[in-house]
């Protein structure tokens, strides 16, 4: 019976041990892979933007109003 209690103690000790840290440099490898994927996506988006004709949509006319520009829009006293 003593051997089973020893084995149980060893198993409990092993299960309580934290997971070992990853090997050195793993974070840099992961970061490099993520940067490469982002770079590929940016280049693909840029290529798609270059091949899409820019005249597909008419320009949107948006009136511009400067701050402090007091016009008589909606005012009857001027």
Secondary structure by P-SEA (a helix, b strand, c coil): caaaaaaaaaaaaaaaccccccccaaaaaaaaaaaaaaaaaaaaaaaaaaacccccccbbbbbbbccccccccccccc
